[in-house]
Amino acid sequence: MSTWRKYGVNNVNDELYDYFMNCDKCEACGKEFTDSFNKCLDHDHDTGDFRYVLCRSCNCNDNWKTKI
């Protein structure tokens, strides 16, 4: 959770952590997470607000924004 704060995510708390840990697939493409390296907490870089739990591929590409 301290890493999320370091990267500017607002409102980091136990509820957000539990949500992230219990999410088993990407909220954009539906791909199942096979390891923690490919699970990303997406946030708005201007406001710091949490948006979605995404796979690394969706987090690196902005094309998912038109699908959600």
mmCIF file of the N, C-alpha and C atoms, coordinates in Angstrom:
data_MODEL
# 
_entry.id   MODEL 
# 
loop_
_atom_site.group_PDB 
_atom_site.id 
_atom_site.type_symbol 
_atom_site.label_atom_id 
_atom_site.label_alt_id 
_atom_site.label_comp_id 
_atom_site.label_asym_id 
_atom_site.label_entity_id 
_atom_site.label_seq_id 
_atom_site.pdbx_PDB_ins_code 
_atom_site.Cartn_x 
_atom_site.Cartn_y 
_atom_site.Cartn_z 
_atom_site.occupancy 
_atom_site.B_iso_or_equiv 
_atom_site.pdbx_formal_charge 
_atom_site.auth_seq_id 
_atom_site.auth_comp_id 
_atom_site.auth_asym_id 
_atom_site.auth_atom_id 
_atom_site.pdbx_PDB_model_num 
ATOM 1   N N  . MET A 1 1  ? 0.822   -1.194  0.000   1.00 0.00 ? 1  MET A N  1 
ATOM 2   C CA . MET A 1 1  ? 0.000   0.000   0.000   1.00 0.00 ? 1  MET A CA 1 
ATOM 3   C C  . MET A 1 1  ? 0.862   1.251   0.000   1.00 0.00 ? 1  MET A C  1 
ATOM 4   N N  . SER A 1 2  ? 2.017   1.188   0.619   1.00 0.00 ? 2  SER A N  1 
ATOM 5   C CA . SER A 1 2  ? 2.887   2.364   0.632   1.00 0.00 ? 2  SER A CA 1 
ATOM 6   C C  . SER A 1 2  ? 3.392   2.677   -0.775  1.00 0.00 ? 2  SER A C  1 
ATOM 7   N N  . THR A 1 3  ? 3.550   1.662   -1.615  1.00 0.00 ? 3  THR A N  1 
ATOM 8   C CA . THR A 1 3  ? 3.965   1.895   -2.998  1.00 0.00 ? 3  THR A CA 1 
ATOM 9   C C  . THR A 1 3  ? 2.879   2.641   -3.753  1.00 0.00 ? 3  THR A C  1 
ATOM 10  N N  . TRP A 1 4  ? 1.623   2.295   -3.504  1.00 0.00 ? 4  TRP A N  1 
ATOM 11  C CA . TRP A 1 4  ? 0.527   3.012   -4.163  1.00 0.00 ? 4  TRP A CA 1 
ATOM 12  C C  . TRP A 1 4  ? 0.548   4.485   -3.775  1.00 0.00 ? 4  TRP A C  1 
ATOM 13  N N  . ARG A 1 5  ? 0.768   4.761   -2.495  1.00 0.00 ? 5  ARG A N  1 
ATOM 14  C CA . ARG A 1 5  ? 0.846   6.159   -2.045  1.00 0.00 ? 5  ARG A CA 1 
ATOM 15  C C  . ARG A 1 5  ? 2.018   6.874   -2.712  1.00 0.00 ? 5  ARG A C  1 
ATOM 16  N N  . LYS A 1 6  ? 3.137   6.161   -2.834  1.00 0.00 ? 6  LYS A N  1 
ATOM 17  C CA . LYS A 1 6  ? 4.326   6.729   -3.462  1.00 0.00 ? 6  LYS A CA 1 
ATOM 18  C C  . LYS A 1 6  ? 4.040   7.152   -4.904  1.00 0.00 ? 6  LYS A C  1 
ATOM 19  N N  . TYR A 1 7  ? 3.208   6.375   -5.592  1.00 0.00 ? 7  TYR A N  1 
ATOM 20  C CA . TYR A 1 7  ? 2.856   6.683   -6.977  1.00 0.00 ? 7  TYR A CA 1 
ATOM 21  C C  . TYR A 1 7  ? 1.675   7.634   -7.098  1.00 0.00 ? 7  TYR A C  1 
ATOM 22  N N  . GLY A 1 8  ? 1.162   8.123   -5.975  1.00 0.00 ? 8  GLY A N  1 
ATOM 23  C CA . GLY A 1 8  ? 0.141   9.164   -6.002  1.00 0.00 ? 8  GLY A CA 1 
ATOM 24  C C  . GLY A 1 8  ? -1.298  8.715   -5.938  1.00 0.00 ? 8  GLY A C  1 
ATOM 25  N N  . VAL A 1 9  ? -1.555  7.476   -5.524  1.00 0.00 ? 9  VAL A N  1 
ATOM 26  C CA . VAL A 1 9  ? -2.933  7.007   -5.411  1.00 0.00 ? 9  VAL A CA 1 
ATOM 27  C C  . VAL A 1 9  ? -3.540  7.581   -4.134  1.00 0.00 ? 9  VAL A C  1 
ATOM 28  N N  . ASN A 1 10 ? -4.702  8.207   -4.271  1.00 0.00 ? 10 ASN A N  1 
ATOM 29  C CA . ASN A 1 10 ? -5.416  8.777   -3.125  1.00 0.00 ? 10 ASN A CA 1 
ATOM 30  C C  . ASN A 1 10 ? -6.261  7.722   -2.421  1.00 0.00 ? 10 ASN A C  1 
ATOM 31  N N  . ASN A 1 11 ? -6.598  7.976   -1.183  1.00 0.00 ? 11 ASN A N  1 
ATOM 32  C CA . ASN A 1 11 ? -7.528  7.153   -0.404  1.00 0.00 ? 11 ASN A CA 1 
ATOM 33  C C  . ASN A 1 11 ? -7.117  5.683   -0.327  1.00 0.00 ? 11 ASN A C  1 
ATOM 34  N N  . VAL A 1 12 ? -5.832  5.433   -0.165  1.00 0.00 ? 12 VAL A N  1 
ATOM 35  C CA . VAL A 1 12 ? -5.356  4.065   0.014   1.00 0.00 ? 12 VAL A CA 1 
ATOM 36  C C  . VAL A 1 12 ? -5.748  3.612   1.420   1.00 0.00 ? 12 VAL A C  1 
ATOM 37  N N  . ASN A 1 13 ? -6.489  2.497   1.478   1.00 0.00 ? 13 ASN A N  1 
ATOM 38  C CA . ASN A 1 13 ? -6.948  1.996   2.772   1.00 0.00 ? 13 ASN A CA 1 
ATOM 39  C C  . ASN A 1 13 ? -7.112  0.482   2.703   1.00 0.00 ? 13 ASN A C  1 
ATOM 40  N N  . ASP A 1 14 ? -7.508  -0.116  3.794   1.00 0.00 ? 14 ASP A N  1 
ATOM 41  C CA . ASP A 1 14 ? -7.660  -1.570  3.859   1.00 0.00 ? 14 ASP A CA 1 
ATOM 42  C C  . ASP A 1 14 ? -8.732  -2.069  2.893   1.00 0.00 ? 14 ASP A C  1 
ATOM 43  N N  . GLU A 1 15 ? -9.792  -1.299  2.712   1.00 0.00 ? 15 GLU A N  1 
ATOM 44  C CA . GLU A 1 15 ? -10.867 -1.701  1.807   1.00 0.00 ? 15 GLU A CA 1 
ATOM 45  C C  . GLU A 1 15 ? -10.361 -1.786  0.358   1.00 0.00 ? 15 GLU A C  1 
ATOM 46  N N  . LEU A 1 16 ? -9.592  -0.799  -0.071  1.00 0.00 ? 16 LEU A N  1 
ATOM 47  C CA . LEU A 1 16 ? -9.018  -0.818  -1.410  1.00 0.00 ? 16 LEU A CA 1 
ATOM 48  C C  . LEU A 1 16 ? -8.037  -1.980  -1.554  1.00 0.00 ? 16 LEU A C  1 
ATOM 49  N N  . TYR A 1 17 ? -7.226  -2.202  -0.541  1.00 0.00 ? 17 TYR A N  1 
ATOM 50  C CA . TYR A 1 17 ? -6.276  -3.315  -0.566  1.00 0.00 ? 17 TYR A CA 1 
ATOM 51  C C  . TYR A 1 17 ? -7.002  -4.650  -0.695  1.00 0.00 ? 17 TYR A C  1 
ATOM 52  N N  . ASP A 1 18 ? -8.058  -4.851  0.095   1.00 0.00 ? 18 ASP A N  1 
ATOM 53  C CA . ASP A 1 18 ? -8.831  -6.090  0.030   1.00 0.00 ? 18 ASP A CA 1 
ATOM 54  C C  . ASP A 1 18 ? -9.470  -6.267  -1.342  1.00 0.00 ? 18 ASP A C  1 
ATOM 55  N N  . TYR A 1 19 ? -10.002 -5.191  -1.895  1.00 0.00 ? 19 TYR A N  1 
ATOM 56  C CA . TYR A 1 19 ? -10.606 -5.246  -3.230  1.00 0.00 ? 19 TYR A CA 1 
ATOM 57  C C  . TYR A 1 19 ? -9.566  -5.690  -4.260  1.00 0.00 ? 19 TYR A C  1 
ATOM 58  N N  . PHE A 1 20 ? -8.394  -5.076  -4.215  1.00 0.00 ? 20 PHE A N  1 
ATOM 59  C CA . PHE A 1 20 ? -7.306  -5.407  -5.136  1.00 0.00 ? 20 PHE A CA 1 
ATOM 60  C C  . PHE A 1 20 ? -6.891  -6.871  -4.984  1.00 0.00 ? 20 PHE A C  1 
ATOM 61  N N  . MET A 1 21 ? -6.698  -7.311  -3.769  1.00 0.00 ? 21 MET A N  1 
ATOM 62  C CA . MET A 1 21 ? -6.237  -8.670  -3.516  1.00 0.00 ? 21 MET A CA 1 
ATOM 63  C C  . MET A 1 21 ? -7.274  -9.722  -3.939  1.00 0.00 ? 21 MET A C  1 
ATOM 64  N N  . ASN A 1 22 ? -8.545  -9.400  -3.819  1.00 0.00 ? 22 ASN A N  1 
ATOM 65  C CA . ASN A 1 22 ? -9.601  -10.350 -4.151  1.00 0.00 ? 22 ASN A CA 1 
ATOM 66  C C  . ASN A 1 22 ? -10.012 -10.324 -5.624  1.00 0.00 ? 22 ASN A C  1 
ATOM 67  N N  . CYS A 1 23 ? -9.522  -9.367  -6.369  1.00 0.00 ? 23 CYS A N  1 
ATOM 68  C CA . CYS A 1 23 ? -9.833  -9.285  -7.791  1.00 0.00 ? 23 CYS A CA 1 
ATOM 69  C C  . CYS A 1 23 ? -9.025  -10.354 -8.521  1.00 0.00 ? 23 CYS A C  1 
ATOM 70  N N  . ASP A 1 24 ? -9.715  -11.227 -9.255  1.00 0.00 ? 24 ASP A N  1 
ATOM 71  C CA . ASP A 1 24 ? -9.017  -12.338 -9.894  1.00 0.00 ? 24 ASP A CA 1 
ATOM 72  C C  . ASP A 1 24 ? -8.894  -12.225 -11.407 1.00 0.00 ? 24 ASP A C  1 
ATOM 73  N N  . LYS A 1 25 ? -9.461  -11.147 -11.985 1.00 0.00 ? 25 LYS A N  1 
ATOM 74  C CA . LYS A 1 25 ? -9.314  -10.947 -13.425 1.00 0.00 ? 25 LYS A CA 1 
ATOM 75  C C  . LYS A 1 25 ? -9.330  -9.457  -13.759 1.00 0.00 ? 25 LYS A C  1 
ATOM 76  N N  . CYS A 1 26 ? -8.773  -9.125  -14.896 1.00 0.00 ? 26 CYS A N  1 
ATOM 77  C CA . CYS A 1 26 ? -8.687  -7.742  -15.359 1.00 0.00 ? 26 CYS A CA 1 
ATOM 78  C C  . CYS A 1 26 ? -10.092 -7.186  -15.566 1.00 0.00 ? 26 CYS A C  1 
ATOM 79  N N  . GLU A 1 27 ? -10.334 -5.992  -15.067 1.00 0.00 ? 27 GLU A N  1 
ATOM 80  C CA . GLU A 1 27 ? -11.656 -5.394  -15.194 1.00 0.00 ? 27 GLU A CA 1 
ATOM 81  C C  . GLU A 1 27 ? -11.899 -4.785  -16.573 1.00 0.00 ? 27 GLU A C  1 
ATOM 82  N N  . ALA A 1 28 ? -10.903 -4.791  -17.447 1.00 0.00 ? 28 ALA A N  1 
ATOM 83  C CA . ALA A 1 28 ? -11.083 -4.298  -18.805 1.00 0.00 ? 28 ALA A CA 1 
ATOM 84  C C  . ALA A 1 28 ? -11.244 -5.437  -19.810 1.00 0.00 ? 28 ALA A C  1 
ATOM 85  N N  . CYS A 1 29 ? -10.321 -6.387  -19.792 1.00 0.00 ? 29 CYS A N  1 
ATOM 86  C CA . CYS A 1 29 ? -10.339 -7.449  -20.811 1.00 0.00 ? 29 CYS A CA 1 
ATOM 87  C C  . CYS A 1 29 ? -10.804 -8.795  -20.277 1.00 0.00 ? 29 CYS A C  1 
ATOM 88  N N  . GLY A 1 30 ? -10.876 -8.949  -18.971 1.00 0.00 ? 30 GLY A N  1 
ATOM 89  C CA . GLY A 1 30 ? -11.350 -10.199 -18.374 1.00 0.00 ? 30 GLY A CA 1 
ATOM 90  C C  . GLY A 1 30 ? -10.298 -11.279 -18.219 1.00 0.00 ? 30 GLY A C  1 
ATOM 91  N N  . LYS A 1 31 ? -9.053  -10.991 -18.576 1.00 0.00 ? 31 LYS A N  1 
ATOM 92  C CA . LYS A 1 31 ? -7.976  -11.979 -18.459 1.00 0.00 ? 31 LYS A CA 1 
ATOM 93  C C  . LYS A 1 31 ? -7.739  -12.301 -16.979 1.00 0.00 ? 31 LYS A C  1 
ATOM 94  N N  . GLU A 1 32 ? -7.626  -13.602 -16.675 1.00 0.00 ? 32 GLU A N  1 
ATOM 95  C CA . GLU A 1 32 ? -7.363  -14.012 -15.293 1.00 0.00 ? 32 GLU A CA 1 
ATOM 96  C C  . GLU A 1 32 ? -5.919  -13.709 -14.923 1.00 0.00 ? 32 GLU A C  1 
ATOM 97  N N  . PHE A 1 33 ? -5.737  -13.276 -13.683 1.00 0.00 ? 33 PHE A N  1 
ATOM 98  C CA . PHE A 1 33 ? -4.393  -13.016 -13.185 1.00 0.00 ? 33 PHE A CA 1 
ATOM 99  C C  . PHE A 1 33 ? -3.742  -14.332 -12.769 1.00 0.00 ? 33 PHE A C  1 
ATOM 100 N N  . THR A 1 34 ? -2.555  -14.597 -13.317 1.00 0.00 ? 34 THR A N  1 
ATOM 101 C CA . THR A 1 34 ? -1.835  -15.818 -12.969 1.00 0.00 ? 34 THR A CA 1 
ATOM 102 C C  . THR A 1 34 ? -0.756  -15.546 -11.937 1.00 0.00 ? 34 THR A C  1 
ATOM 103 N N  . ASP A 1 35 ? -0.377  -14.275 -11.783 1.00 0.00 ? 35 ASP A N  1 
ATOM 104 C CA . ASP A 1 35 ? 0.620   -13.902 -10.783 1.00 0.00 ? 35 ASP A CA 1 
ATOM 105 C C  . ASP A 1 35 ? 0.428   -12.440 -10.409 1.00 0.00 ? 35 ASP A C  1 
ATOM 106 N N  . SER A 1 36 ? 1.033   -12.021 -9.335  1.00 0.00 ? 36 SER A N  1 
ATOM 107 C CA . SER A 1 36 ? 0.850   -10.650 -8.855  1.00 0.00 ? 36 SER A CA 1 
ATOM 108 C C  . SER A 1 36 ? 1.591   -9.623  -9.711  1.00 0.00 ? 36 SER A C  1 
ATOM 109 N N  . PHE A 1 37 ? 2.585   -10.037 -10.485 1.00 0.00 ? 37 PHE A N  1 
ATOM 110 C CA . PHE A 1 37 ? 3.321   -9.106  -11.336 1.00 0.00 ? 37 PHE A CA 1 
ATOM 111 C C  . PHE A 1 37 ? 2.421   -8.498  -12.403 1.00 0.00 ? 37 PHE A C  1 
ATOM 112 N N  . ASN A 1 38 ? 1.467   -9.264  -12.903 1.00 0.00 ? 38 ASN A N  1 
ATOM 113 C CA . ASN A 1 38 ? 0.600   -8.795  -13.978 1.00 0.00 ? 38 ASN A CA 1 
ATOM 114 C C  . ASN A 1 38 ? -0.667  -8.112  -13.488 1.00 0.00 ? 38 ASN A C  1 
ATOM 115 N N  . LYS A 1 39 ? -0.823  -7.905  -12.189 1.00 0.00 ? 39 LYS A N  1 
ATOM 116 C CA . LYS A 1 39 ? -1.997  -7.245  -11.618 1.00 0.00 ? 39 LYS A CA 1 
ATOM 117 C C  . LYS A 1 39 ? -1.613  -5.816  -11.246 1.00 0.00 ? 39 LYS A C  1 
ATOM 118 N N  . CYS A 1 40 ? -2.333  -4.833  -11.811 1.00 0.00 ? 40 CYS A N  1 
ATOM 119 C CA . CYS A 1 40 ? -2.001  -3.425  -11.594 1.00 0.00 ? 40 CYS A CA 1 
ATOM 120 C C  . CYS A 1 40 ? -3.195  -2.653  -11.048 1.00 0.00 ? 40 CYS A C  1 
ATOM 121 N N  . LEU A 1 41 ? -2.918  -1.736  -10.166 1.00 0.00 ? 41 LEU A N  1 
ATOM 122 C CA . LEU A 1 41 ? -3.929  -0.831  -9.640  1.00 0.00 ? 41 LEU A CA 1 
ATOM 123 C C  . LEU A 1 41 ? -3.883  0.429   -10.494 1.00 0.00 ? 41 LEU A C  1 
ATOM 124 N N  . ASP A 1 42 ? -4.889  0.614   -11.345 1.00 0.00 ? 42 ASP A N  1 
ATOM 125 C CA . ASP A 1 42 ? -4.918  1.771   -12.230 1.00 0.00 ? 42 ASP A CA 1 
ATOM 126 C C  . ASP A 1 42 ? -5.499  2.969   -11.492 1.00 0.00 ? 42 ASP A C  1 
ATOM 127 N N  . HIS A 1 43 ? -4.906  4.137   -11.735 1.00 0.00 ? 43 HIS A N  1 
ATOM 128 C CA . HIS A 1 43 ? -5.408  5.362   -11.118 1.00 0.00 ? 43 HIS A CA 1 
ATOM 129 C C  . HIS A 1 43 ? -5.219  6.530   -12.073 1.00 0.00 ? 43 HIS A C  1 
ATOM 130 N N  . ASP A 1 44 ? -6.008  7.567   -11.853 1.00 0.00 ? 44 ASP A N  1 
ATOM 131 C CA . ASP A 1 44 ? -5.915  8.792   -12.639 1.00 0.00 ? 44 ASP A CA 1 
ATOM 132 C C  . ASP A 1 44 ? -4.686  9.560   -12.172 1.00 0.00 ? 44 ASP A C  1 
ATOM 133 N N  . HIS A 1 45 ? -3.784  9.869   -13.059 1.00 0.00 ? 45 HIS A N  1 
ATOM 134 C CA . HIS A 1 45 ? -2.542  10.534  -12.672 1.00 0.00 ? 45 HIS A CA 1 
ATOM 135 C C  . HIS A 1 45 ? -2.740  12.007  -12.322 1.00 0.00 ? 45 HIS A C  1 
ATOM 136 N N  . ASP A 1 46 ? -3.850  12.599  -12.751 1.00 0.00 ? 46 ASP A N  1 
ATOM 137 C CA . ASP A 1 46 ? -4.127  13.996  -12.405 1.00 0.00 ? 46 ASP A CA 1 
ATOM 138 C C  . ASP A 1 46 ? -4.765  14.122  -11.029 1.00 0.00 ? 46 ASP A C  1 
ATOM 139 N N  . THR A 1 47 ? -5.741  13.256  -10.736 1.00 0.00 ? 47 THR A N  1 
ATOM 140 C CA . THR A 1 47 ? -6.465  13.359  -9.470  1.00 0.00 ? 47 THR A CA 1 
ATOM 141 C C  . THR A 1 47 ? -5.975  12.380  -8.413  1.00 0.00 ? 47 THR A C  1 
ATOM 142 N N  . GLY A 1 48 ? -5.337  11.276  -8.838  1.00 0.00 ? 48 GLY A N  1 
ATOM 143 C CA . GLY A 1 48 ? -4.895  10.245  -7.907  1.00 0.00 ? 48 GLY A CA 1 
ATOM 144 C C  . GLY A 1 48 ? -5.975  9.248   -7.543  1.00 0.00 ? 48 GLY A C  1 
ATOM 145 N N  . ASP A 1 49 ? -7.164  9.383   -8.138  1.00 0.00 ? 49 ASP A N  1 
ATOM 146 C CA . ASP A 1 49 ? -8.282  8.506   -7.808  1.00 0.00 ? 49 ASP A CA 1 
ATOM 147 C C  . ASP A 1 49 ? -8.124  7.128   -8.447  1.00 0.00 ? 49 ASP A C  1 
ATOM 148 N N  . PHE A 1 50 ? -8.424  6.085   -7.670  1.00 0.00 ? 50 PHE A N  1 
ATOM 149 C CA . PHE A 1 50 ? -8.415  4.710   -8.146  1.00 0.00 ? 50 PHE A CA 1 
ATOM 150 C C  . PHE A 1 50 ? -9.467  4.556   -9.231  1.00 0.00 ? 50 PHE A C  1 
ATOM 151 N N  . ARG A 1 51 ? -9.125  3.786   -10.299 1.00 0.00 ? 51 ARG A N  1 
ATOM 152 C CA . ARG A 1 51 ? -10.103 3.502   -11.350 1.00 0.00 ? 51 ARG A CA 1 
ATOM 153 C C  . ARG A 1 51 ? -10.431 2.013   -11.416 1.00 0.00 ? 51 ARG A C  1 
ATOM 154 N N  . TYR A 1 52 ? -9.453  1.176   -11.737 1.00 0.00 ? 52 TYR A N  1 
ATOM 155 C CA . TYR A 1 52 ? -9.709  -0.242  -11.967 1.00 0.00 ? 52 TYR A CA 1 
ATOM 156 C C  . TYR A 1 52 ? -8.508  -1.078  -11.557 1.00 0.00 ? 52 TYR A C  1 
ATOM 157 N N  . VAL A 1 53 ? -8.748  -2.383  -11.446 1.00 0.00 ? 53 VAL A N  1 
ATOM 158 C CA . VAL A 1 53 ? -7.673  -3.357  -11.328 1.00 0.00 ? 53 VAL A CA 1 
ATOM 159 C C  . VAL A 1 53 ? -7.502  -3.928  -12.732 1.00 0.00 ? 53 VAL A C  1 
ATOM 160 N N  . LEU A 1 54 ? -6.316  -3.742  -13.300 1.00 0.00 ? 54 LEU A N  1 
ATOM 161 C CA . LEU A 1 54 ? -6.070  -4.118  -14.687 1.00 0.00 ? 54 LEU A CA 1 
ATOM 162 C C  . LEU A 1 54 ? -4.884  -5.064  -14.804 1.00 0.00 ? 54 LEU A C  1 
ATOM 163 N N  . CYS A 1 55 ? -4.852  -5.812  -15.910 1.00 0.00 ? 55 CYS A N  1 
ATOM 164 C CA . CYS A 1 55 ? -3.664  -6.590  -16.215 1.00 0.00 ? 55 CYS A CA 1 
ATOM 165 C C  . CYS A 1 55 ? -2.593  -5.617  -16.716 1.00 0.00 ? 55 CYS A C  1 
ATOM 166 N N  . ARG A 1 56 ? -1.369  -6.027  -16.700 1.00 0.00 ? 56 ARG A N  1 
ATOM 167 C CA . ARG A 1 56 ? -0.262  -5.166  -17.109 1.00 0.00 ? 56 ARG A CA 1 
ATOM 168 C C  . ARG A 1 56 ? -0.443  -4.676  -18.547 1.00 0.00 ? 56 ARG A C  1 
ATOM 169 N N  . SER A 1 57 ? -0.948  -5.521  -19.411 1.00 0.00 ? 57 SER A N  1 
ATOM 170 C CA . SER A 1 57 ? -1.150  -5.144  -20.806 1.00 0.00 ? 57 SER A CA 1 
ATOM 171 C C  . SER A 1 57 ? -2.161  -4.005  -20.931 1.00 0.00 ? 57 SER A C  1 
ATOM 172 N N  . CYS A 1 58 ? -3.309  -4.117  -20.278 1.00 0.00 ? 58 CYS A N  1 
ATOM 173 C CA . CYS A 1 58 ? -4.324  -3.055  -20.339 1.00 0.00 ? 58 CYS A CA 1 
ATOM 174 C C  . CYS A 1 58 ? -3.832  -1.788  -19.648 1.00 0.00 ? 58 CYS A C  1 
ATOM 175 N N  . ASN A 1 59 ? -3.067  -1.942  -18.577 1.00 0.00 ? 59 ASN A N  1 
ATOM 176 C CA . ASN A 1 59 ? -2.570  -0.778  -17.861 1.00 0.00 ? 59 ASN A CA 1 
ATOM 177 C C  . ASN A 1 59 ? -1.576  0.020   -18.706 1.00 0.00 ? 59 ASN A C  1 
ATOM 178 N N  . CYS A 1 60 ? -0.841  -0.660  -19.567 1.00 0.00 ? 60 CYS A N  1 
ATOM 179 C CA . CYS A 1 60 ? 0.152   0.012   -20.409 1.00 0.00 ? 60 CYS A CA 1 
ATOM 180 C C  . CYS A 1 60 ? -0.459  0.624   -21.662 1.00 0.00 ? 60 CYS A C  1 
ATOM 181 N N  . ASN A 1 61 ? -1.639  0.162   -22.040 1.00 0.00 ? 61 ASN A N  1 
ATOM 182 C CA . ASN A 1 61 ? -2.305  0.668   -23.242 1.00 0.00 ? 61 ASN A CA 1 
ATOM 183 C C  . ASN A 1 61 ? -3.573  1.406   -22.851 1.00 0.00 ? 61 ASN A C  1 
ATOM 184 N N  . ASP A 1 62 ? -3.813  2.521   -23.489 1.00 0.00 ? 62 ASP A N  1 
ATOM 185 C CA . ASP A 1 62 ? -5.012  3.298   -23.171 1.00 0.00 ? 62 ASP A CA 1 
ATOM 186 C C  . ASP A 1 62 ? -6.239  2.858   -23.963 1.00 0.00 ? 62 ASP A C  1 
ATOM 187 N N  . ASN A 1 63 ? -6.112  1.861   -24.835 1.00 0.00 ? 63 ASN A N  1 
ATOM 188 C CA . ASN A 1 63 ? -7.248  1.461   -25.661 1.00 0.00 ? 63 ASN A CA 1 
ATOM 189 C C  . ASN A 1 63 ? -8.390  0.862   -24.836 1.00 0.00 ? 63 ASN A C  1 
ATOM 190 N N  . TRP A 1 64 ? -8.140  0.413   -23.627 1.00 0.00 ? 64 TRP A N  1 
ATOM 191 C CA . TRP A 1 64 ? -9.195  -0.141  -22.772 1.00 0.00 ? 64 TRP A CA 1 
ATOM 192 C C  . TRP A 1 64 ? -10.194 0.925   -22.350 1.00 0.00 ? 64 TRP A C  1 
ATOM 193 N N  . LYS A 1 65 ? -9.790  2.201   -22.353 1.00 0.00 ? 65 LYS A N  1 
ATOM 194 C CA . LYS A 1 65 ? -10.667 3.276   -21.890 1.00 0.00 ? 65 LYS A CA 1 
ATOM 195 C C  . LYS A 1 65 ? -11.916 3.403   -22.740 1.00 0.00 ? 65 LYS A C  1 
ATOM 196 N N  . THR A 1 66 ? -11.854 3.006   -23.996 1.00 0.00 ? 66 THR A N  1 
ATOM 197 C CA . THR A 1 66 ? -13.034 3.085   -24.859 1.00 0.00 ? 66 THR A CA 1 
ATOM 198 C C  . THR A 1 66 ? -13.968 1.898   -24.642 1.00 0.00 ? 66 THR A C  1 
ATOM 199 N N  . LYS A 1 67 ? -13.510 0.846   -23.956 1.00 0.00 ? 67 LYS A N  1 
ATOM 200 C CA . LYS A 1 67 ? -14.312 -0.347  -23.733 1.00 0.00 ? 67 LYS A CA 1 
ATOM 201 C C  . LYS A 1 67 ? -15.088 -0.306  -22.430 1.00 0.00 ? 67 LYS A C  1 
ATOM 202 N N  . ILE A 1 68 ? -14.614 0.477   -21.472 1.00 0.00 ? 68 ILE A N  1 
ATOM 203 C CA . ILE A 1 68 ? -15.251 0.502   -20.142 1.00 0.00 ? 68 ILE A CA 1 
ATOM 204 C C  . ILE A 1 68 ? -16.198 1.673   -20.050 1.00 0.00 ? 68 ILE A C  1 
# 
